[in-house]
Amino acid sequence: MRKRSKSNANFQDALISLQNLAEKDERQHLLLDKLIGTNRIILASIDLENPPNILDVAVKEVCRLANADCAVLFPFDLDVEDYDPELLTHYGLLHPNKAPTNPRIDGTASKVRHEDGLIVENISTDNLELNLLQDEFIIREQIQAFIGIPF
């Protein structure tokens, strides 16, 4: 009897694992569909006679895709090892006229680059060693969570 109940438990565990894998696969397919849709939106928005700043379109679409209130893009020029303030792009900021013009060496964007990416789900409790609660931009824009992706 014990052997059979152990087999049933193993079978149930296997079914749960398969269901979890199927759900993960479905979420990945949905994300891929969203990325493909985002790519189509960005490409469709390009008017060769009057081209928009592709970064503006991309940042807006990143917000839509991630269901985020705002996004800021700080392009980093690997050739000169510095940020390019002319290409700084943002969308959805509470105070767009106070958007950073050049990331600080010890600022959040630099931390993202040095960490090779950063996901902070709760600024108040996660990654406290990064001192994000003291960041003027984070405070002013009332940012509670963010994803930083170096590219």
N, C-alpha and C positions, 0 to 999 in steps of 0.2 A: 504494500500500500504506500509506503513512504517513497519507494522508487517511482511509482506512478505520479504522485503529487509533485515530486521534484521535477519529473519530466514535464508535467503540466506547467509548473512555474517557469521552467526554462523556455518552454514553448511560448508562454505568455510574454516573457521578457523579450524573446526574439520578435514576436509580433509588434510589441511596443517599439522596439528598435527600428523595425522596418517602417512602421508608421511615422516615426520621428524623421527617418531618412527621407521618406516620401514628402513630408511636409517641408523639410529643408530644401529639397529639390524643387518643389513647387514655388517656394519663396525666391529661390535663385532664378527660376525661369521668369517670375513676375518682375524681379529687379532687372534682368536682362531685357525684357520687353520695355520697361521704363527707360532704360539706357538707350535702346534703339530708337524709341519714340523721341527722346531728348535730342539725339543726334539728328533725327529728321527735322525737328523744330529748328534747331540751330542752322542746319544747312538751308532750310526753306526761308529763313529770315535774311539770308544774304542776298542783297540786291547789288549786282555788280556795278550799276550806275551810281548808286548811293549806298556804299557798304557801311553797315553799322560797325561799331567796335565789337568784334566777335567775342571779346572777353565779357562785354556787358551782357550779351545774349547768353553766354555760357554760365555766368554767375547767377543770372535770373533762373535759368533752367536747373541749376544745381539746387537752388532754394526749393523749387517746385518738386524736384525729384526726392529730396531729403525731407520734405515737409518742414523746412526751416524758415524762421522769420527773416533771417538775414544771412548774408555771406560776404566775405571780403577775400579778395585774391591779391596776394603779394608776390608777383613774379620775381623769382630769384635768378639772376644772371650768373651762370656758372663760370663764364669766361672772366668776369671781373670779381667774382665772389662777393656780390652785393645785390641788394634788392633794387629793382628798377621802378622808382616812384612814378615815372610817366605812364607805366602800365598798370598801376594800382587800380583795381576795379572793385566796386561794392554794389550791393543791392539790399534794400529793405532796412537800412540802418535807421534808428530813432533820430539820430543827429548826423545826417549825411554831410552837413557842412563842417563837421568836426572829425571827419574820417582821417585816420592817420595818413600822413603823406610819405613817411619813410619809417619802416620798422626799426625799433631800437635793437642794438646788438643783443641785449638781454631781454627783449620783448617776447611776447607769445609766439609770433611768427618764427622767430629764431629758435625758440624752444621746440616748435613743431619740426623744423628742419633738422635740428640736432638729434631729436628723438626718433627721426625717420617716421614721423606720423604720430598723431596723438588723438585719442578719443577720451573725452571727459564727459561722462553722463551727468555728473552733478558737481558743479564748480565748488560748492560748499564742503563736499566730503571727499572727492577724488583728487588724486595727484596734489595733495597739499604742499608737497615739497617744491612745486613749481610756483608757488605764491600767486596763483591766478586771482585770488580774492583781492589782491592789492593792485592789480592791473587797471589803470585808469580807463582804458577802452572797454574792458569787460564790465566795469562798474557803470560807466556812463550809458552803455548800450543795454544794460540789464541782462547780460548774457548769463544763462544758467547752465548751459551745456554746449559743447561744440565738438566738431570733428576737424582735425587739422591734417591735411594730406600734402606732403611735399611732392612736387613734380618738376 
